[in-house]
Amino acid sequence: MEAITVQGAPMQYECGQGALEKLPIYLQALEIERVTVLHGKTALQAAQPFLTNEKTENWEYIELTGPCTEGMTDRLASELQGKSDAIIGIGGGTILDIAKAVGYKAKLKTVLIPTVASTCAAWTPLSVFYNQAGEFSHYSIFPTATALVLIEPEIIAKGPVAYLRAGIGDTLAKFYEAEALLESFFQNESLPVAVQVGREAAELCKQILLKDGREAIQSCENQLVTAEIIRVIEANIIAGGMVGGFAGKYGRVAGAHSVHNGLTAVKETHAFLHGEKVAYGILVQLAIECNWKEIEQIIPFYVETKLPYRLKEFSIDPENKQVLAFIIGKALRESESIHLMKQTVSEQSLLEAIWGLEKFAEDFLNRSKTKN
């Protein structure tokens, strides 16, 4: 087995009421004076009331739209190298991925302020890249850690519920993909300590989300900061990031993310968030593994939290073989992580898993209606 490089955490992290008020103190300790802020429009509006220091007025602000692409990050890195001491990313996963990539390429410190908890992007030293059409391209892991992550829970609690829901879907996949990878790579071996830490983090993700996920979504709907929403925020960001941070490739992505990548190939899914597509991918991965018992156990959670559990949720006709061919073709590219699973996945077996899930979900709904 090759050695594991542990990238467990950012250099500094704080989550709690008033965290952003301490930003000037942290920046001074990090010897950061010249700052460029990369942000989305609504993200900056959400964070602005908590950025109370007068120095923030002298920062350079760059509003970004579109996906994280190599071209965009190369251009920004070239423009900002030598002009700033640090990049501050304020926003969701896309903005944070752009900030990390620009910071690494321009050799600048990176500070991240997530305004949603839709992925573990605030924690992990990697960026996911797409093409201009929004289709997944690749991800890059950086050798340097983020300097600082600050989270004000009130911003997330008052943010769009859809992003918290997507974060739950993306983070739930940490458990199922890690289990698939460990089953594939460590069939007759004991786990290295770092991998054990990653696995414990994956199990923590599942435990917290299934216990507190519903209440956290309700808290967000009511714009309330509760113990449940804080636990889910930190599960999505800390625990989710620690899975791959400690276990490396043995805790990152397997079938669920490949299915997500396949879904990005069709326009019907472009309005859906990353974590929503990953959540559906979990169920397809379980269908590939023929683990219908687990699907039976978690589908009620999907229904209650409004996570997609069949193609119809994406307005995709499961009988449309042309659309399915696009999805399956991209999900099964040679470089895709679905091939890291123990099972050998072919076009036919993936198609059968998708169709099997559609039938299973339909039967579940019919049984639920009968009970009611």
C-alpha positions in Angstrom: 0.0 0.0 0.0 1.3 3.4 -0.9 1.9 6.0 1.9 -0.9 8.3 2.8 -0.4 12.1 2.9 -2.5 13.4 5.7 -4.0 16.9 5.1 -6.3 16.9 8.1 -7.3 20.5 8.7 -6.8 24.2 7.9 -4.2 26.1 9.9 -6.9 27.8 12.0 -10.7 27.3 12.3 -13.5 28.9 14.3 -17.3 28.5 14.1 -19.6 30.5 16.4 -21.4 33.7 17.0 -19.1 36.6 16.5 -16.4 34.6 14.6 -16.2 37.2 11.8 -15.7 40.0 14.3 -12.3 38.5 15.1 -11.1 38.5 11.5 -8.9 41.6 11.9 -7.2 39.9 14.9 -6.5 36.8 12.9 -5.3 38.8 9.9 -2.9 40.7 12.0 -1.5 37.5 13.5 -1.0 36.1 10.0 0.7 39.4 8.9 -1.9 40.0 6.3 -2.5 43.7 5.2 -3.4 43.7 1.5 -6.5 41.7 0.9 -8.4 40.7 -2.2 -11.9 39.3 -1.7 -13.4 36.9 -4.2 -17.1 36.6 -3.7 -20.5 36.0 -5.1 -23.0 38.9 -5.0 -25.5 37.5 -2.5 -22.7 35.9 -0.4 -21.0 39.3 0.2 -24.4 40.9 1.0 -25.0 38.1 3.6 -21.5 38.5 5.2 -21.2 42.3 5.1 -23.1 43.0 8.3 -20.6 40.8 10.2 -17.5 42.4 8.7 -17.5 45.4 10.9 -13.9 46.5 10.8 -13.2 49.8 8.9 -10.2 48.3 7.1 -12.6 46.1 5.0 -13.5 49.2 3.0 -10.0 49.3 1.6 -10.0 45.7 0.4 -10.2 44.9 -3.3 -13.5 43.1 -4.1 -14.0 40.9 -7.1 -17.4 39.6 -7.8 -17.4 36.2 -9.6 -19.9 34.3 -11.6 -19.7 31.0 -13.4 -17.9 27.7 -12.5 -14.4 27.1 -11.2 -12.3 26.7 -14.3 -8.6 26.4 -14.9 -8.8 29.5 -17.1 -10.5 31.7 -14.6 -8.1 30.7 -11.7 -5.0 31.1 -13.9 -6.2 34.6 -15.0 -6.9 35.7 -11.4 -3.7 34.3 -10.1 -1.7 36.2 -12.7 -3.5 39.5 -11.9 -3.2 39.2 -8.1 0.3 37.8 -7.6 2.3 40.5 -5.8 -0.7 42.8 -5.4 -2.1 41.1 -2.3 -1.0 39.2 0.8 -4.0 37.0 0.9 -7.2 35.9 -0.9 -10.4 35.9 1.1 -13.1 33.7 -0.4 -16.6 34.6 0.7 -19.4 32.3 -0.6 -20.3 28.7 -1.4 -18.2 25.8 -2.7 -17.5 27.3 -6.1 -16.2 30.6 -4.7 -14.1 28.8 -2.1 -12.6 26.4 -4.7 -11.7 29.4 -6.8 -10.1 31.1 -3.9 -8.1 28.1 -2.9 -6.9 27.6 -6.5 -6.0 31.2 -7.0 -4.2 31.4 -3.6 -2.1 28.4 -4.4 -1.3 29.5 -7.9 -0.4 33.1 -6.8 1.4 31.9 -3.7 -0.9 33.8 -1.4 -2.4 32.9 1.9 -6.1 31.9 1.7 -8.8 32.8 4.1 -12.3 31.2 3.6 -15.6 32.4 4.9 -18.3 30.0 3.8 -21.8 31.5 3.7 -23.5 28.1 3.0 -22.6 24.6 4.3 -23.2 22.8 1.0 -19.9 21.0 0.8 -16.7 20.5 2.8 -14.9 23.0 0.4 -14.1 25.2 3.3 -12.0 22.5 5.0 -10.3 20.5 2.2 -7.2 21.7 0.4 -8.5 20.9 -3.1 -10.6 22.5 -5.8 -13.1 20.9 -8.2 -12.8 22.2 -11.7 -15.5 22.3 -14.4 -15.6 23.4 -18.0 -17.5 26.5 -19.1 -20.6 24.4 -19.7 -20.7 23.4 -16.1 -19.6 19.8 -16.7 -17.1 18.2 -14.3 -13.5 18.2 -15.5 -11.2 17.2 -12.6 -10.1 18.1 -9.1 -6.7 19.2 -7.9 -5.2 18.6 -4.4 -2.9 21.4 -3.1 0.1 20.8 -0.9 -0.7 23.9 1.3 -3.4 24.2 3.9 -5.9 27.1 4.0 -4.6 29.7 6.5 -8.0 30.4 8.2 -11.6 29.4 8.1 -14.2 31.4 9.9 -17.9 30.5 10.1 -20.7 32.7 11.4 -23.7 30.2 11.8 -26.3 33.0 11.6 -25.3 33.6 7.9 -25.9 29.9 7.1 -29.1 29.7 9.1 -30.5 32.7 7.2 -29.3 31.4 3.8 -31.1 29.2 1.2 -32.3 25.9 2.6 -31.4 24.2 -0.7 -27.7 24.7 0.0 -27.9 23.1 3.5 -29.9 20.2 2.1 -27.3 19.8 -0.7 -24.6 19.8 2.0 -26.3 17.0 3.8 -26.5 15.0 0.6 -22.8 15.5 -0.2 -21.6 14.8 3.3 -23.8 11.7 3.6 -21.8 10.3 0.7 -18.6 10.5 2.7 -19.8 7.5 4.7 -21.0 5.3 1.8 -18.1 6.1 -0.6 -15.5 5.6 2.2 -17.1 2.2 3.0 -17.0 1.2 -0.7 -13.3 2.2 -1.0 -12.2 0.4 2.2 -14.1 -2.7 1.1 -12.2 -2.5 -2.2 -8.7 -1.7 -1.0 -8.5 -3.4 2.4 -10.3 -6.7 1.9 -7.9 -8.7 4.0 -5.8 -6.0 5.7 -6.1 -4.0 8.9 -6.6 -0.2 8.4 -3.7 2.2 8.9 -4.3 4.6 11.7 -4.8 7.6 9.4 -7.5 5.7 7.5 -9.2 4.7 10.7 -9.4 8.4 11.7 -11.0 9.1 8.3 -13.4 6.2 8.7 -14.5 7.4 12.2 -15.1 10.9 10.7 -17.2 9.3 7.9 -19.3 7.4 10.5 -19.7 10.6 12.4 -21.1 12.3 9.3 -23.8 9.7 8.9 -24.6 9.6 12.5 -25.1 13.4 12.9 -26.9 13.9 9.6 -29.5 11.2 10.0 -30.1 12.3 13.6 -30.1 16.1 13.2 -30.6 16.7 9.5 -34.3 17.1 9.6 -34.2 19.5 12.5 -31.3 21.5 10.9 -33.3 22.0 7.7 -36.3 23.2 9.8 -34.0 25.6 11.6 -32.8 27.0 8.3 -36.4 27.3 7.1 -37.1 29.3 10.2 -33.8 31.2 10.1 -32.8 30.1 13.6 -29.4 29.2 14.9 -29.9 26.0 16.9 -27.7 23.2 18.2 -28.9 20.9 15.4 -28.0 23.3 12.6 -24.5 24.0 14.1 -23.9 20.2 14.4 -24.9 19.7 10.8 -22.8 22.7 9.6 -19.8 21.3 11.3 -20.5 17.7 10.1 -20.7 19.0 6.6 -17.5 21.0 6.9 -15.2 19.5 9.6 -16.2 15.8 9.6 -16.7 15.8 5.9 -13.3 17.3 5.2 -11.6 15.0 7.7 -12.6 11.9 5.8 -10.4 12.5 2.8 -8.0 14.7 4.8 -6.9 11.7 6.9 -7.8 8.7 4.7 -6.6 10.3 1.4 -7.8 8.4 -1.7 -9.2 5.7 0.6 -11.8 8.2 1.8 -12.6 10.5 -1.0 -14.8 9.6 -3.9 -16.3 6.3 -5.3 -19.5 5.6 -7.2 -21.7 8.4 -5.9 -19.5 11.2 -7.2 -19.1 9.4 -10.6 -22.8 9.3 -10.9 -22.9 13.0 -10.1 -20.3 13.7 -12.8 -22.4 11.7 -15.2 -25.5 13.8 -14.4 -23.6 17.0 -15.2 -23.5 15.8 -18.8 -27.3 16.5 -19.3 -29.0 19.9 -19.2 -31.8 18.6 -17.0 -29.6 18.6 -14.0 -27.8 21.9 -14.4 -30.3 23.7 -12.1 -29.5 21.2 -9.3 -26.8 21.6 -6.7 -23.7 19.4 -6.4 -24.8 17.7 -3.3 -28.3 16.9 -4.6 -26.8 15.0 -7.5 -24.3 13.3 -5.2 -27.2 12.3 -2.9 -28.9 10.5 -5.8 -25.5 9.0 -6.7 -25.4 7.4 -3.2 -28.5 5.4 -4.0 -27.2 4.3 -7.4 -23.9 3.2 -5.8 -25.9 1.1 -3.2 -27.9 -0.4 -6.0 -24.6 -1.4 -7.8 -23.6 -3.1 -4.5 -27.1 -4.7 -4.3 -27.5 -3.2 -0.9 -31.2 -2.7 -1.1 -31.6 -3.0 2.7 -29.6 0.2 3.2 -31.6 1.9 0.5 -34.8 0.9 2.3 -33.5 2.4 5.5 -32.4 5.8 4.1 -35.1 6.5 1.5 -37.5 7.8 4.1 -34.8 10.4 5.1 -34.5 11.4 1.5 -38.3 11.9 1.2 -38.5 13.9 4.4 -35.5 16.1 3.6 -36.5 16.4 -0.1 -33.3 14.9 -1.5 -33.6 13.4 -5.0 -34.0 9.6 -5.0 -34.9 8.9 -8.6 -34.4 10.3 -12.0 -37.9 11.7 -12.1 -36.8 14.2 -9.4 -34.5 15.7 -12.0 -37.2 15.7 -14.7 -35.4 12.9 -16.5 -37.4 10.1 -18.1 -35.8 6.8 -17.0 -36.9 5.3 -20.3 -35.0 7.9 -22.3 -32.1 5.7 -23.4 -30.3 8.6 -25.2 -30.1 10.7 -22.0 -29.1 7.7 -19.9 -26.4 6.9 -22.4 -24.9 10.4 -21.9 -25.0 10.1 -18.1 -23.6 6.5 -18.1 -20.9 7.4 -20.6 -19.6 10.2 -18.5 -19.9 8.4 -15.2 -17.9 5.5 -16.6 -15.0 7.4 -18.1 -11.7 5.6 -17.5 -10.6 8.3 -15.0 -13.8 8.0 -12.9 -13.7 6.9 -9.3 -16.6 4.4 -9.8 -13.8 2.1 -11.0 -12.3 2.1 -7.5 -15.2 0.1 -6.2 -14.8 -3.6 -5.6 -17.6 -4.3 -8.2 -16.7 -4.1 -11.9 -19.2 -1.6 -13.3 -20.1 -1.7 -17.0 -22.6 0.3 -19.0 -25.1 -2.5 -18.7 -24.7 -3.0 -14.9 -24.9 0.7 -14.3 -28.1 1.0 -16.4 -29.6 -2.0 -14.5 -28.7 -0.3 -11.2 -30.4 3.0 -12.3 -33.5 1.1 -13.5 -33.5 -1.0 -10.4 -33.5 2.1 -8.2 -36.4 3.6 -10.1 -38.5 0.5 -9.5 -37.5 0.2 -5.9 -38.3 3.9 -5.3 -41.7 3.5 -7.0 -42.5 0.5 -4.9 -41.5 2.3 -1.8 -43.8 5.2 -2.6 -46.7 2.8 -3.3 -46.2 1.1 0.0 -46.1 4.4 1.8 -49.4 5.5 0.2 -50.9 2.2 1.2 -49.8 2.6 4.9 -51.3 6.1 4.9 
